[in-house]
Amino acid sequence: MAALSLMLVTVVRSRIDNRTDVIFGGAEGAYVRSDSVSFADPKGIATPEPTEDIWPKINIELPQYYLVNDAHPIASPHYAPEDISVIEGTGYMMFDTATKPYLEAMLQDMRDHGFNVYVAGAYRDYTYQKYLFDGKASQIALGMGLEGDEIWLDPRYQEAVEEARTITMFPGTSEHQLGLAVDLMDKPYSKMVYENMNQEFFKYLDSICAKYGFIKRYPTRKLLLTGWDEPWHYRYVGVEAATFIMEQGLCYEEFYAHYVPDFEY
């Protein structure tokens, strides 16, 4: 718990404008397991746990349910979806071919309702994620005054790496490598500040995403559980799971923990 607490403090300090606390979802029969949720009555009267099982009956080991984060990296840097192809209308953005029709239908739904849709990020392999991460670490190192062709040999470079990990996902820990995640917004933004983005765009997207099998993966209010504040990032998990997650107000870690008894946040 001490290590977890330290990690959470580090994450929180590394984020800008984090005003909201973690909000646990859970309708009756769908309570989540965590240190912050209890069935104990504050007056000392025991309250029985709900017995109705309303959780989806799924095989959590299928690729569409893979959990990827700092604590659960992808097993191999060579991992890639079985097949990927270009998202219609993007020119070069790639997505898992088998699930791409759901994404494209969702994007068309947005357009049909008067929204422009900009795909800011989609499939990224390990090598490209490493390129992005190393670039961010080097940028931070230069800001620290480190110079030269081999600045990574300087002991202080590790400080830059640790700071970069709070900004850009470390290679092997990004959902984009699964080919099941996209960053969506109404236009390109020079600064990724959610409050300055089109809130009507996201309000409508959040209302329809589950219908196409997607969830808002990193909502601000779940920062302490996911480690990331990226409300523009959407992940495919299938219609059944997505509907449950969005209706119950869960983040994916809370959902995943129900199916994996030894899961630790």
Secondary structure as UniProt FT lines:
FT   HELIX           2..14
FT   TURN            28..29
FT   TURN            35..36
FT   TURN            42..43
FT   TURN            60..61
FT   HELIX           63..65
FT   TURN            70..71
FT   TURN            77..78
FT   STRAND          84..86
FT   TURN            88..90
FT   STRAND          94..96
FT   TURN            97..99
FT   HELIX           100..112
FT   TURN            113..114
FT   STRAND          118..121
FT   HELIX           126..143
FT   TURN            144..145
FT   TURN            149..150
FT   HELIX           151..153
FT   TURN            155..156
FT   HELIX           157..164
FT   TURN            165..167
FT   TURN            171..172
FT   HELIX           175..178
FT   STRAND          181..185
FT   HELIX           194..196
FT   HELIX           199..208
FT   HELIX           209..212
FT   STRAND          214..218
FT   HELIX           220..222
FT   HELIX           223..226
FT   STRAND          230..236
FT   HELIX           239..248
FT   HELIX           252..259
FT   TURN            261..262
//
